[in-house]
Amino acid sequence: MSRAVQGLYVITDGCSRGVDALLAACEPVLAAGAGVLQYRDKTDDQDRRRREAVALAALCRHHGCLFIVNDDPGLALRSGADGVHLGQWDKSLDVARELLGPSAVIGVSCYDSLARAHEAQSAGADYLAFGAVFPSTTKPEAARASPELLREARNVFPDTALVAIGGISADNAAEVAATGVDALAVINGVFAAPDPAAAAARIRDAIQSR
């Protein structure tokens, strides 16, 4: 059975500055209590992406944190990741599951669609991600998934892990956590904060204290 997806779910910002800089940015955030880290890099530099993913996998193991690769089941396999996150235009969940095996953690972006969430759950997704909850600088054109939709999703999928993403920060984390989702996914709300570790700790506390 897959490990639980819960708590603070941080996603790298895709701005590679080299392996050492990436590890230096992520280490204090993991030390502050992130439960999941997703490696997100949309470039075609396969060798660099492999090096970074392998290094992050080791760092996550050290901190007892789940390591997820965005979009790329092959890279997830090669780097020793715990699983993969799939968007609308990525490989199918069936293909990813066949490659990564039954214990891999596979998440699916459901945007604002409960219908897509039903399909993903039926296909065996381990978690369902909804968003953007708030306006997002990473994806400004993203569909909006309101707190009301998150509460509805919690009622519809009581036994499946739910992740909220999009515009979440330390200032609004408590509002989103109150909808009943299992994890809050954050990019700029942590990595662009003046003190990423402090921001991570505040979001972690918002989830744990609801």
C-alpha positions in Angstrom: 0.0 0.0 0.0 1.2 3.5 -0.8 2.4 5.8 1.9 0.1 8.6 2.9 0.1 12.0 1.2 -0.5 14.6 3.8 0.6 17.8 5.4 2.8 20.3 3.5 3.5 19.3 -0.1 6.2 21.5 -1.6 7.0 21.7 -5.3 10.3 23.0 -6.7 10.0 26.2 -8.7 11.6 24.8 -11.9 14.4 27.4 -11.8 17.5 25.2 -11.8 20.6 26.7 -10.3 22.5 23.5 -10.1 22.2 20.5 -7.8 23.9 22.1 -4.8 21.7 25.2 -4.9 18.6 23.1 -5.3 19.5 20.9 -2.3 20.3 24.0 -0.3 16.9 25.5 -1.1 15.0 22.3 -0.3 16.8 21.1 2.8 15.6 23.7 5.3 12.0 23.3 4.0 12.1 19.6 4.5 13.7 20.1 7.9 10.7 22.4 8.7 8.3 19.5 8.3 7.3 19.1 4.6 5.7 15.7 4.1 6.0 15.6 0.3 8.4 17.2 -2.2 7.7 17.2 -5.9 10.4 17.8 -8.4 9.0 20.0 -11.2 11.2 20.9 -14.1 9.8 21.4 -17.6 13.1 21.6 -19.5 14.5 19.0 -21.9 17.9 18.7 -20.1 17.6 15.0 -19.3 21.0 14.6 -17.8 20.7 17.5 -15.4 17.1 16.5 -14.5 18.3 13.0 -13.6 21.1 14.3 -11.4 18.8 16.7 -9.6 16.1 14.1 -9.1 18.5 11.5 -7.8 19.9 14.0 -5.3 16.5 15.1 -4.2 15.4 11.5 -3.7 18.3 11.0 -1.3 17.6 14.2 0.5 13.9 13.2 0.9 14.8 9.7 2.2 17.1 11.4 4.8 14.1 13.5 6.0 11.5 10.8 5.8 9.7 12.8 3.1 7.8 11.4 0.1 9.5 12.3 -3.2 7.3 12.7 -6.3 8.4 13.5 -9.8 6.2 15.8 -12.0 5.0 14.5 -15.3 7.7 11.9 -16.0 7.2 8.3 -14.8 10.5 7.3 -16.4 12.5 9.8 -14.4 10.6 8.8 -11.3 11.8 5.2 -11.9 15.4 6.2 -12.7 15.7 8.5 -9.7 14.3 6.1 -7.1 11.3 8.4 -6.5 8.3 7.3 -4.4 6.0 8.2 -7.3 4.8 10.5 -10.0 2.3 13.3 -10.5 0.3 13.3 -13.7 -1.4 16.2 -15.4 -4.0 16.2 -18.2 -1.5 15.8 -21.0 0.9 13.4 -19.4 1.2 9.6 -19.6 -1.9 7.7 -18.5 -2.2 6.4 -15.0 -2.2 2.8 -16.3 1.1 3.3 -18.1 2.7 4.9 -15.0 1.4 2.2 -12.7 2.7 -0.6 -15.0 6.1 1.1 -15.0 6.4 2.0 -11.3 4.6 -0.8 -9.7 1.7 -1.2 -7.1 3.5 0.6 -4.3 4.2 3.8 -6.2 2.4 7.0 -5.2 0.5 8.3 -8.2 -1.3 11.6 -8.1 -3.5 13.2 -10.7 -4.4 16.8 -11.4 -8.1 17.2 -11.4 -8.2 21.0 -11.7 -11.9 22.0 -10.9 -13.4 18.7 -12.2 -15.1 16.2 -10.0 -15.7 14.1 -13.1 -12.0 13.9 -13.8 -11.4 13.0 -10.1 -13.9 10.1 -10.4 -12.0 8.8 -13.4 -8.7 9.1 -11.7 -9.9 7.4 -8.6 -11.4 4.6 -10.6 -8.1 4.2 -12.4 -6.3 3.8 -9.1 -4.9 7.2 -8.3 -3.5 7.5 -4.8 -4.3 11.2 -4.5 -6.4 13.8 -6.3 -5.2 17.4 -6.7 -7.5 20.3 -7.1 -6.7 23.9 -8.0 -5.9 26.6 -8.4 -7.6 27.5 -5.1 -6.4 31.1 -5.4 -4.8 33.1 -8.3 -1.5 31.5 -9.1 1.6 33.2 -10.5 2.9 29.7 -11.6 -0.3 29.1 -13.7 -2.2 32.3 -14.0 -4.7 30.8 -16.5 -5.4 27.8 -14.3 -9.0 26.7 -13.6 -10.2 27.8 -10.2 -11.2 25.3 -7.5 -13.0 27.1 -4.8 -13.0 26.1 -1.1 -16.6 25.0 -1.6 -15.5 22.6 -4.3 -12.8 21.2 -2.0 -15.4 20.6 0.7 -17.6 18.9 -1.8 -14.7 16.8 -3.0 -14.0 15.8 0.6 -17.5 14.5 0.9 -17.5 12.7 -2.4 -14.0 11.1 -1.9 -13.9 10.4 1.9 -11.2 7.7 1.6 -8.9 9.2 -1.0 -6.1 11.7 -0.3 -6.9 15.2 -1.5 -4.4 17.9 -2.3 -5.2 21.6 -2.8 -2.9 23.7 -4.9 -2.7 27.2 -6.3 -1.9 30.5 -4.6 -1.6 28.9 -1.2 0.6 30.7 1.3 1.2 30.9 5.1 -1.4 33.6 5.2 -4.3 31.6 3.7 -3.3 28.0 4.6 -5.6 27.7 7.5 -8.6 28.6 5.3 -7.7 25.9 2.8 -6.9 23.3 5.5 -10.4 23.9 7.0 -12.0 22.4 3.9 -10.7 18.9 5.0 -8.1 18.3 2.3 -5.1 16.2 3.3 -2.3 18.2 1.9 -1.5 21.8 0.8 0.7 22.0 -2.3 2.9 25.1 -2.4 5.6 26.5 -4.7 6.1 30.3 -4.4 4.3 30.4 -1.0 7.4 28.7 0.4 10.3 29.1 -2.0 9.6 32.7 -2.8 9.0 33.7 0.8 11.6 35.8 2.6 12.2 32.9 5.0 11.2 29.6 3.3 11.6 27.5 6.3 9.5 29.8 8.5 6.8 29.8 5.8 6.9 26.1 5.6 6.5 25.7 9.3 3.5 28.1 9.4 1.8 26.1 6.6 2.6 22.8 8.4 1.1 24.1 11.6 -2.0 25.3 9.9 -2.7 21.8 8.7 -1.8 20.1 11.9 -3.8 22.5 14.1 -7.1 22.5 12.2 
